[in-house]
Amino acid sequence: MTVSDDMMTPHPPPNLKYVKVRPTGVSILSILLGLESLFFIIAGVGILGLGALLGPIGVSVGIIIGSFLILLGIIGLVIARGLWKGREWARTIAIAFTIIILAFSILGAIILEPSILGALISIIILWYLYRPQVRAFYV
């Protein structure tokens, strides 16, 4: 009796599921982005309320700025959840936003004050999101 090659090849059990391990830095970035987004929402609600105390012009400005901050907060929460769950679209959007923030940080350092802290943080985030093990998590 001969044994075929197919019988000798190990096959995983049918109920075995591949589990991706989230890098610690991704967890930290997701949590920080989520907290920042919650602060944006709280600030937006506060500005909406403050605008109501400042009369008709304050109401208009409060609605515009408050709504914008709340929208940014909601978008940030969606991106934070996507980063946490390993979604490639969230990584792509996070990279795009980080590049925009980096550009504004550099522009602000040139025009306003000679502080490059925001630019350095953005560079570190970009470097981290392009590391091989982080990229592999989002595949």
N, C-alpha and C positions, 0 to 999 in steps of 0.2 A: 504494500500500500504506500503510495507516495503522498507527500504533503504539498499542497500547492503554495505558491508564494503569497497568495491572498490570505491564506489562513495564518501565515507567520507574521503578517504585518499587524502591529498593535493598532487598534481603533479605540478612540475615546468613547466612553459611554454616551448614549444619545442625550442624556439630560445634563451633561457637563456644559457649563456656561463660562465663557471667557470674561474675566473681571479685570478691568483696568485699575491700576493703582494710581490714585491722584497724588502728584508730587506735593510736598509740604508747602512749597512756595505758591503753588496754585491755590491751595486752601487759604493761605494768608492773603493773597491778592483778592480772592473772591470775598472774603470776610471784610477786608478793608473797603473794597468797592461797595459792598452792601451797606456798611455803616455810613460811608460818605453819601450814598444815595438816600438813606433815611434822613440824614441831616439836611440834604437839599429839599426833601419833601417838607420837613418841619419848618425850615426857613421860608419856603414858599407859602405855607399856610400862615406863618407869622406875618409875612409881608402883606398877604391878602387882608389880614385883620388890621394891621397897622395902617394900610392905605385907607381903610374905611374911616379911621379917626382923623384923617388929614383933609377931608372935604372932597369935592368932586374931582379935582385933578389928582389928588392922592389915591382916590378909588381907581381911576383909570390906570395910573402908573402901577399901583399895587396889583391890579388884575393882570397886567401884562407881565411884570417881573415875577410875581408870585406863581402865575400859571406856567411860565417858562421854567422856573426852578422845580416845580412839581413834576413837569414833564421830563426834565433831565433826571430827576430822582427815580421816576418810574422806569425810564430807559436804562438807567444804571442798575436797578434791581434785576431787570431782565437779563442784562449782560452778566451780572455777577452770578446769577443762577446758571446761565449757560457755561460760564467758566468753570463753575463748581462741578457741573455734570459732564464736562469734557466735550462740549460742542465746538466744532471747528469755526462756525460762524461767529461765536462769541469771541474767540481768540482773534479772528480777523478784525472784528469791530474794535476790540480792545487795543490792538496794534494801531489801527487808524486813528482812534481818539488820542492815544499816547503820542503819536507823531504830531498831531495838531497841538496838543498841550505843550510838547517840546518846542514847537515853533513859537508859540505865544510866550513861553518862558524865556526863550532866547531874546525875542523882541522886547519883552518887558525888562530884561536885564540890560539891554542896550539903551532903551529909552528912559526908563524910570530910575532904576537903582542897580548897582553892580552886584546883584545876588544871583547866583547860578544854582541854587539849591533845587528849585523846581526842574531845571534842565537835567541836573544830575539824577534826580529820582526817575524822570522819564527815560533817560538813557539806561538806567539799571533795569527798569521794567521791560524795555524793548530787548535788552540783552537776555534777560531771563526768559521771555516768551519765545525767543529763537533758540534756546538750548535744545539739544537733541531729545533729551528725555521728556521735556515739556511738549515739544512738537509731537512726539510719539503718543502722548496722552490724548491729543486732539485729532488723531487720525481715525 
